[in-house]
Amino acid sequence: MAGQGSGGNVIAAICNVFIAGLGQLVQGRILAAIVFFLLVWVNYALAATGILFFMAVFGFIFHVWAIIDAAKYKG
């Protein structure tokens, strides 16, 4: 990747819109990809139970954080 604002970072950020952590995986950051994937989808799964519906807010926050992290990555 060429750095912040490069085409690779834009593609990584777009990948994260669909699946959290996929953008980090595209950038070659495997640990960050796993962490973001688990943070987002565990919170979404807890929200889907209905009892912990407020966890969707945290899932959304982590999802946006993953997108921003991929867009601002300086390799």
N, C-alpha and C positions, 0 to 999 in steps of 0.2 A: 504494500500500500504506500502511496506517495505522501500521505499525511492528511491532516484535517481538511475537510472540504473536497477531497479527491473523489473521483468517480467511484472508487472502490468503497469508500466510506458511505457514499450515498446508496449504493447497492446493498451494503450491509444493513443500513438503517431501514431500507424498504423490506429486506428479508425479515427483520425483527418485527415489523408491523404484523406479519402473518403468523410467525412462530417466534416467541421470545427465545433469545439465545442463538437463533440461526445466524444472525448477523455476526456475532462473535465467532461462531464456528467458521463462517466464510473468511473471516480475518485470520483464522488460525489460532485463536485463543480458546482452547478447549476447556480449560477450567472455568473461565468466565462464562462460556456458553452453558455449561452444566449448571452453574450456580444460578444464572438468570432464568434458565428453563425451569428449574425446580422452584425457585422463589415465586415465579408467576403462576405456574400451573398448580402448585399446591394450594395457593390462596384461591385461585379460581375453583378448584375442586371443593375446597371447604365452603365456598360461597354457594356452590351448586347443591349442597346438602339442604339448604333452606334454613337450617338452624343458625349457621354462622354467615348469614347473607352479607354482613358488613365487611367480610373479608374480600369481597369483590373490589372494594375501594383500595385496599392494599395491593391486590393483584394488579389493578390498573396503574397504580403508582410505580410498581416495579416494572411493569411492561413499558411505560413511558421512559423510565430510567434506562432500560436496556436499549431502547431506540436511540436515546441521546448519547449513551456511552459508545455505541457503534459509530454514530455520526462524528463524534469528537475524538475518536481514537487516533493517537499519533504513534505510528509504528516505527 
